[in-house]
Amino acid sequence: MMGELLGQAWQALGGVLGAHGPAVNAVKSYTPGDFSVHFFLQLAVIILACRVVGWLGQKLLRQPQVVGEMIAGVVLGPSLFGLLLPDLQLAIFPKETRNVLYVGAQLGVGLYMFIVGLTLQLDHFKSKARSAAMVSAAGIAAPFLLAVLITPFLLTVPGLFAPGIDRASATLFMGACIALTAFPMLARIINERGLANSALGTLSLTAGAFDDAASWCVLAIVLATFGAGAGVAVLAIGGALIYTGFMLLLGRRLLAPLGRIVEARGEMTSGMLAVALLLFCLSAFVMDAIGIHAIFGGFLMGVCMPRGLFVAELKRKVEPLAVVLLLPMFFTYSGLNTRMDMVASGSLLLITLGILVVSILAKFGACYAAARLSGEDNSTALGIGALMNSRGLMELIIINIGLQKGIIGPTLFAMLVLMAIVTTVMATPLFEAVYGRAARARGDLAAVDEDLATV
């Protein structure tokens, strides 16, 4: 049995570089020049929309720039731009060009998570390891427990799940969706809110990383039940454990000479920058190839990079381009696949509200309780719960996969999109109300990073 599973995993790995079906329903033939023309226009529109909507969100709703970028991505899709001006929206974002935008999106979010890994305070992680483990465990266990309770009802509603799906697969998928934390968005909020060097920020980010990795492993198991084969799940889970163990145990030691070279020269040369980016790309490739996600590879490589001048120089050279130009493509690509007009009736709105309440109880409530049990004070535990409840566009990624693979229908997809947006929009004001303002008044937190939070 084990030999058969390993054989299937090896077969799945061998097909990594092969074709995996049509990416879009292409109806036109585009030349390389056509892709180039569209790509630069799309970038200009994306940057403009993200900055404008981010500014409006900051001024009117007191939301960080990243939440504005998430909303801007949805605005540029069929939910608003495509609804009001369908011909213009399709001319700027034709389906045939989305493959190129997808690659740019993955580069943007992967590079940003690489930068986040560079700033992770490992001493804080060690001091808060017990709390992070408890918060992460609660953030996984509670969503799956509540998914067991609500999924049988959801299966009775026509159109939510694919016909013929079994209860176990549906429950696992719902649990993974509820358990997700918006890892890239959480990292951006932590940076903007002055939490990057705090124990609370490190604890939340670490717990969120574990929760998202667990959710992707569960998704691999669900996909295996839909014809992808058990090898997909074995490759994803086994490969992630092996690679993570190797990086954490040996990676920092192997990469330490890079830091010494930069320290000796007093700067990061273009050659050393090339080495760092090469290692990032390889790490992202490994995690993407085994079926987890490129962002975890980028984050893990960033965690293992040598600290000191190496990190300061690398952030100075890479971060502005990643944040301003590349990362917004990630939000827009997901927004282009999102439709908000699918939840039309009162009964469906009630179901959506029920999913939202269950999701908040499962993450905010469970993570708050776990933080309190691990010894955190009440306000810190509330702050952790508020941050962990944010889901963002990581949710859109996983539900897009569910829709494409025939696990869920368009109606449940729209419900989960609404849940992702609401939980993300409420994260920052809730955090500021229960923890942020008082902590800054005490001097426990840095000020909000105006370069990230405003235009």
Secondary structure, DSSP 4 states (H G I P E B T S, - for coil): -HHHHHHHHHHHHHTTTS--S-SS---S---HHHHHHHHHHHHHHHHHHHHHHHHHHHHHH---HHHHHHHHHHHHTTTTHHHHSHHHHHHHS-GGGHHHHHHHHHHHHHHHHHHHHHH--HHHHHHTHHHHHHHHHHHHHHHHHHHHHHHHHHTTSTTSB-TT--HHHHHHHHHHHHH---HHHHHHHHHHTT-TTSHHHHHHHHHHHHHHHHHHHHHHHHHIIIII-HHHHHHHHHHHHHHHHHIIIIIHHHHHHHHHHHHHHTS--HHHHHHHHHHHHHHHHHHHHTTS-HHHHHHHHHHHS--THHHHHHHHHHHHHIIIIIHHHHHHHHHHT--S-S--SHHHHHHHHHHHHHHHIIIIIHHHHHHHHTT--HHHHHHHHHHHT--HHHHHHHHHHHHHTTSB-HHHHHHHHHHHHHHHHTHHHHHIIIIIHHHHHHT-SPPP-HHHH--
